[in-house]
Amino acid sequence: MIRGLVEARAAPSFLLMNNIHTLILSRRIKEAAPEGRTISHATKRIGLRPSTNKEITACLVPICSLYGAAVTTVEGVGSIKTRIHPVQERLAKCHGTQCGFCSPGMVMSIYTLLRNHPEPTPEQITESLGGNLCRCTGYRPIVESGKTFCVVTVCQMKGSGKCCMDQEERSFSDKQEKICTKLYNEDEFQPLDPTQEPIFPPELIRMAEDPNKRRLVFQGERTTWITPVTLNDLLELKTNFPKAPLIMGNTTVGPSVKFSNKFHPVFISPLGLPDLYFVDSTDDGVTIGAGYSLAQLNDALQFIVSEQPKEKTKTYRALLKHLRTLAGAQIRNMATLGGHVVSRPNYSDLNPILAAGNAIINLISKEGERQIPLDGHFLERSPDASLKPEEVVLSVYIPHSPQWHFVSGLRMAQRQENASAIANAGMSVQFEEGTDRIKALQMFYGSVGPTVVSASQACQQLIGRQWDDQMLSDACRLVLDEIYIPPAAKGGMVEYRRTLIISLLFKFYLRGVGCRALRASFPGSSSFLLFPNIPEKFLSALEDFPIETPQGIQMFQCVDPSQPPQDPVGHPVMHQSAIKHATGEAVFVDDMPPIAQELFLAVVTSTRAHAKIISIDTSEALALPGVVDVITAEDVPGDNNHQGEIFYAQNEVICVGQIVCTVAADTYAHAKEVAKKVKIAYEDLEPRIITIEQALEHNSFLSVEKKIEQGNVEQAFKYVDQIIEGEVHVEGQEHFYMETQTILAIPQEEDKEMVLHLGTQFPTHVQVSGSLNVPRSRIACHMKRAGGAFGGKVTKPALLGAVCAVAANKTSRPIRFVLERGNDMLITAGRHPLFGKYKIGFMNNGVIKAADVEYYINGGCTPDESEMVIEFIVLKSENAYNIPNFRCRGRACKTNLPSNTAFRGFGFPQATVVVEAYITAVASQCNLPPEQVEINMYKRTSETAYGQTFNPALLRRCWKECLEKSSFSARKQAAEEFNKNNYWKKRGLAVVPMKFTIGIPLTYYNQAAALVHIYLDGSVLVIHGGCEIGQGLHTKMIQVASRELNIPESYIHLPETSTITVPNAKGKGNPYPYFVCGASCSEVEVDCLTGAHKLLRTDIFVDAAFSINPALDIGQVEGAFIQGMGLYTTEELKYSPEGVLYSRGPDDYKIPTVTEIPKEFYGLGEAAMFLGSSVLFAIYDAVTAARRERGLTKTFTLSSPATPELIRMTCVDQFTDLVSVGRRGPIISTPYVGSQVLGMDS
């Protein structure tokens, strides 16, 4: 779709995202995280010239920067109204969409890649998706859809001599049912024809080539945007406006304006200025223009590396390694070399390497040109080494690496890709020719201080030393002494960062040893001979974990051959909205067009955890332009409290993030500005309870104790061989659904009726009649679809719906209420943090005779679902184990945090970590591998501890098949052999069983009603009480209706879920109608020096009866597993001691990306989130191997999440010992209590 657009009043503050929504009236581009620096679902393709295709982030691109550009959005790629593009078709048919909110971004990433590389490699597909996040699918089907465009397909069962698709039928030939693996038919795909893609508009080419181009000026209300057309023009502007920032990619200035309220009256944008875009290669090095994007820098360096001898390209190769994982493709396409260098972020991955490689910055101004070294003085922002206000970075010179000079870049982040480093380094050493004596040494560290820091004093003292172990020992002490991280440093992790400083130094030391040995080697030598001075067991420390394209097999039970061909049940049918997801035409709430007189709502939240409200001053706020009203508790016409949930705070606040008031204004920008001007005076109250331990100390609970018990626990403890006791902490988790909480409230003109459009899992609960003091029949809730939910849209939409409806009622105008990601995370909370205590009595053969378990969860400040969650936890606390004398007690703690709520698994994923922890501890005490403690699993039909009959046949079958089909024993042996031969890398395997009870303790929950209309033409309308949140519920209902009515699926339509048609989505039923049984085996490799881990393989086996739609269910398996893996590894919520949430966006909270999913993923059936804990216990196994080799045999508890910090600090060695002994002053402890509490600046 080509449309010429003219924006006569383009304002410098306008971003592409806003203009697409308002000017084109298209909301197909989704904004899941407005930070842009870390994630962009709203990717587009922009061509600044005919040969350029790149994906960018609409929420960061100023509209003024697009003058003369061709922008393609997802609707321009393809539409169901015209024709869908092969990328969209394959994403849909490969089942790469679930909720569909991230799908437009995935489409744009793959589409852009194909425009530049019509025949991509699998690695390019994976890399292109690196800047996108998906919470539903687990990424595998998205990658698979992209791989269908790859020409060369290598069989996944490498080295077997057989095709992977022929493998499993033989493997399962002993089973009665036939196993299928084909989820889609490639023959249905339309071919990709690059000749049919849109051309670059000729009029824009003529515009770009116009020799009489003039300076562009865009004038806004408060700011001016100026685009120069020549270098002299730029220099003149910089002289006249020395404080004006230069805008190229807007990846630094944009977020500072958007989130830090920075104001600039003038912006200068030299985007496209030819003088800033060049590569000049000489015999000594390469000069690269400051306007080159990081993606262009990557391409330029790749070419240079291919042309130059390897010994000259050490700096370039170090840069390339970090460019691969720096941010995502969208940001690399926007951020420029000059901008990155001159902004000098303390977390920069590139600047330390450039400094170590002796790079030089070329500057220019009206006064002339000069050069400054990109060294420690520059990076540490010394005044005498910085740019003058009127100067512009023209280019950066990077010299070739001279002989005997070695450069290395090292980093460690919470996840491998698209995450700022916890610590990074650029290091170089120059040896005296032919010796191991240090001639020059440089070490630069990032993310360990307010700027990149140089260990210059330590380096100076090491000049002339030999490159040996004694030098290393001294270097570690000198560097730790020079680089000081204060105890309350922002970001916390002080001991871990100090450990990383010397761990990375050790890696560099080994590489230096290796590089010297390598020069004396000859081609074709074995890896060991290449590094004769390095112990063979240390070699793996030199290798970073590779980024690999995932592969695997998805298996499911085939449809009975006797089933009628027109019956769709059991077939892998595509999600009914998948094509609309991929084209962006699936309508979410904020996609609905503007309504006449519509207002926007912004929240004002409490900044105190527990305080009395002294006053709310709105006078200044109400004087600002665009404001219509400020809504407080006084404006609630009905009840301001529903089942303990407070809509607007009144008299006191009980958590940071509680809504005190809201602002209604004509635009969201105005509403945000007004909200900042509302002044609230507080008086702090005591106690302020943040952690579970504090709640226990103050006897602060939300509910009475829940308890189950069988046998005589106290008596049994008297007759066992051994007793162990332990504690386990499992932190909370953010839902991080892609679509934040969104509500459109429309007051009607008659009878006090109100219409609500929102994404919810429980429409009946959102009928906010009580707050409006009207009958439920006057409130109509419409729910078309939600962009992910995972439990976070069960109760929270009722609270937010009431807040929105009250505002709509007071103003008598429609209200659009869309929470920004940071506010969504702050207000709605997530999974309950859990603290578990256990006492286990067992015999020497590992048989457990008695267990006494206590659970405490952090419920937050109001009841929400906490009582039900703790009841759920207690009832399911035995998992797969039948312990004759078993007692479990649990309580929900009341704290001054936002109330935690329902989350996928409903407490089970936290509680069963405690179970597996004590099973592992028993195994360790008995010198048995954990998998042999299966002797405690259910063996025959028995009653559970809560009195329900359970037949374990399916459980034991899944366990047996998981062990066999995963080749567990052989791989376990191989891992042990690997561990013997590698000191700094360890592998671990774990297999966990699962007995998951479907249903919750209220009999009428998880049931539904339905309404079926059959029309005269034979078409059918089906409406039911369930909600489509990405799980494919509507698709399954169509399949079932097709079977029952014996009509084609095309005859059946499902419009939406609505309280008008199905008002009470409840019924009667058994709270535990059946069990889902399964097992999961995972293998990981851990880097003991950094705490990084790589998930090598996962096998999942679950039997949950016959699948209505295997494609959807497998998607749920993989998505739940990856979400569970995130819970147990990278996802970490951090609070201040005052109850302030620090992790409020994708910059600080890391859900898994495409690079975190298993290298090999094999699954059968459908599974629950808990199976992701097999990764946690595989990490435990690897860490145990490391500790055992270091002489630490005592059983230890690895709490969740097993972050890089926890892994590294548990792998105790000489470096952690050195940090503990040599630290200055006390280090603030980092307790794992619910969500992590840190002492650090806000």
Sequence and secondary structure as in RCSB ss.txt:
>XXXX:A:sequence
MIRGLVEARAAPSFLLMNNIHTLILSRRIKEAAPEGRTISHATKRIGLRPSTNKEITACLVPICSLYGAAVTTVE
GVGSIKTRIHPVQERLAKCHGTQCGFCSPGMVMSIYTLLRNHPEPTPEQITESLGGNLCRCTGYRPIVESGKTFC
VVTVCQMKGSGKCCMDQEERSFSDKQEKICTKLYNEDEFQPLDPTQEPIFPPELIRMAEDPNKRRLVFQGERTTW
ITPVTLNDLLELKTNFPKAPLIMGNTTVGPSVKFSNKFHPVFISPLGLPDLYFVDSTDDGVTIGAGYSLAQLNDA
LQFIVSEQPKEKTKTYRALLKHLRTLAGAQIRNMATLGGHVVSRPNYSDLNPILAAGNAIINLISKEGERQIPLD
GHFLERSPDASLKPEEVVLSVYIPHSPQWHFVSGLRMAQRQENASAIANAGMSVQFEEGTDRIKALQMFYGSVGP
TVVSASQACQQLIGRQWDDQMLSDACRLVLDEIYIPPAAKGGMVEYRRTLIISLLFKFYLRGVGCRALRASFPGS
SSFLLFPNIPEKFLSALEDFPIETPQGIQMFQCVDPSQPPQDPVGHPVMHQSAIKHATGEAVFVDDMPPIAQELF
LAVVTSTRAHAKIISIDTSEALALPGVVDVITAEDVPGDNNHQGEIFYAQNEVICVGQIVCTVAADTYAHAKEVA
KKVKIAYEDLEPRIITIEQALEHNSFLSVEKKIEQGNVEQAFKYVDQIIEGEVHVEGQEHFYMETQTILAIPQEE
DKEMVLHLGTQFPTHVQVSGSLNVPRSRIACHMKRAGGAFGGKVTKPALLGAVCAVAANKTSRPIRFVLERGNDM
LITAGRHPLFGKYKIGFMNNGVIKAADVEYYINGGCTPDESEMVIEFIVLKSENAYNIPNFRCRGRACKTNLPSN
TAFRGFGFPQATVVVEAYITAVASQCNLPPEQVEINMYKRTSETAYGQTFNPALLRRCWKECLEKSSFSARKQAA
EEFNKNNYWKKRGLAVVPMKFTIGIPLTYYNQAAALVHIYLDGSVLVIHGGCEIGQGLHTKMIQVASRELNIPES
YIHLPETSTITVPNAKGKGNPYPYFVCGASCSEVEVDCLTGAHKLLRTDIFVDAAFSINPALDIGQVEGAFIQGM
GLYTTEELKYSPEGVLYSRGPDDYKIPTVTEIPKEFYGLGEAAMFLGSSVLFAIYDAVTAARRERGLTKTFTLSS
PATPELIRMTCVDQFTDLVSVGRRGPIISTPYVGSQVLGMDS
>XXXX:A:secstr
       TT  TT BHHHHHHHTS    S  S TT SS  SSEEEEESSTT  EEEETTT BGGGGTT EEE HH
HH  TTS   HHHHHHHHTT  SS SSHHHHHHHHHHHHHH SS  HHHHHHHTTT   SSS SHHHHHHHHTT 
S    SSTTSSS HHHHHHHHTTTSSS EE   S GGGS    GGGS    HHHHHHHT TT   EEEE SS EE
EE SSHHHHHHHHHH TT  B SS TTHHHHHHHH    SEEE  TT GGG  EEE SSEEEEETT BHHHHHHH
HHHHHHHS GGG HHHHHHHHHHHHSS HHHHHH BHHHHHHH  TT SSHHHHHHTT EEEEEETTEEEEEE S
HHHHTT GGGS  TT EEEEEEEE   TTEEEEEEEEESSSSSS EEEEEEEEEEE TTSSBEEEEEEEEESSSS
S EE HHHHHHHTT BSSHHHHHHHHHHHHHHS   TT TT  HHHHHHHHHHHHHHHHHHHHHHHHHHT  TT 
 HHHH TTS GGGGGGG        EEEEEEE   TTS TT  TTS    TTHHHHHHT S  GGGS   TT EE
EEEEE S SSEEEEEEE HHHHTSTTEEEEE GGG SS SEETTEESS  SEE STT EEEEEEESSHHHHHHHH
HT EEEEEE S    SHHHHHHTT BSS  EEEEES HHHHHTT SEEEEEEEEE  EE   SS  EEEEEE SS
TT EEEEE  S GGGG  HHHHTS GGGEEEEE   S  TTTTSSHHHHHHHHHHHHHHHHTS EEEE  HHHHH
HHH EE  EEEEEEEEE TTS EEEEEEEEEEEEESS TTHHHHHHHHHHTTTTTB  SEEEEEEEEEE SS   
   TTTTHHHHHHHHHHHHHHHHHHTT  GGGGGGGB  SSEE TTS EE THHHHHHHHHHHHHTTHHHHHHHH
HHHHHH SSEEEEEEEEEEEEE S SSTTTT   EEEEE TTS EEEEES   SSS HHHHHHHHHHHHHT  GG
GEE   EETTTS        S   EEEEEEEEEEEEETTT  EEEEEEEEEEE S  S HHHHHHHHHHHHHHHH
HHHTT   EE TTS B   STTT     GGGS SEEEEES   GGGGHHHHHHHHHHHHHHHHHTT  S     B
S  HHHHHHHS  HHHHHHHHH  S       SSSEE     
